[in-house]
Amino acid sequence: MSGLSAASNVLAPAFYVLEEKGYQVHFNREQDWWVAEKDGVQLIGYSTIELCGLAYIYEMKGEEWRASDEQIDAFMQLDESGEYSGME
C-alpha cells in the first residue's frame, strides 16, 4: 500500500503541482501565508498543501464551492471514528 501524509516533505511537491496547474504561487511574508493566483482567482493558505486543497475545491466547484446548511450539519455530526452519518 502506498500513502501520503500532510507533512513538511510534501510542501515542495505541492508548490510545484500548483505551478504545473498554471498557478502563480508566492509567500506573503507580511501576512505569513501562501498565495496562489490563476485566471482572476486568489487562493490563500498557511501552506502549499492547503493551497492544493483550495485549488481542488475551486476547480471542482467553481463559484459554487460553499456547502449547504444540510451538508454543514451532516459534516458537524461526523463521529470520532470518521463515519459519515449524514446526507449522501
N, C-alpha and C positions, 0 to 999 in steps of 0.2 A: 504494500500500500504506500502510496506517495502522499505527502502532506505539505502544508504551508501554514505558517503562523504569522500573526502580526507582530513582528519583531524588527529590531534595527537592521538586520541583514536583508530586509525586504524594502527598505526606504529607497535605495538607489534603483533597484529594478522598477519600483512604482514610478519614480521620476521619469525613467526612460520609456516606460509604457505610455505615460501621458504625452510625452513628446512624440512618440510614434503615432499616436492618435491625433496629432495636429495641435495639441495644446501648447501655448507659451506658458512656461512654468518658472516662477521665481519665488524667492523667500523674501518676505517683507520684514526686515529686522526691527523696524519701528513698532510694528504691531505684533511681532513674534509669531507670524503664521505664514503658511504657504498659499500661493495664489496660482490658479490655472485659468487661462483665458483662451476662448476659441469662439469665433463667429458671434461675438457680442455677448457671450455668456461668461460670467466670472464665478469661479468656484473658490471657496476659502476653507482651509482646514489647518489643523495643527501638525499634520504630517502628510507626506506624499501618499501614504496608504489611505488616509481619509479622503484625499483628493480623488484617488481612483474610485472609491466608493461613491462619492458625489457625482463623478463623471458618469459612472454606470447608471445611477439613478436618473440623471438628467437625460442621458442618451436613450434610456428605455421609456421614460415617461414624459420628457419634454416639460412644457409649462404646466402640465397637469400632474406634477410629481407629488402633490400633497395626498395624504391618506384621508379617507373618510372618517367621520366620527366613529362609525361602527368598527372600522379597521383599527383605529387607535384603541378603542375599548377592548377589542379582542387581543390586541398586542399587549395591553396592560395586564391581561389575565393569564399571560404565559406563566406556567408554574416553574418552580425551580429546576425541574427535570428538563425544561426546554420544550415540553409538549405544547403544541398549539391547540387550544381548546375553543377557538373562535371560529369565525367565518372562513369559508374556503374561497 
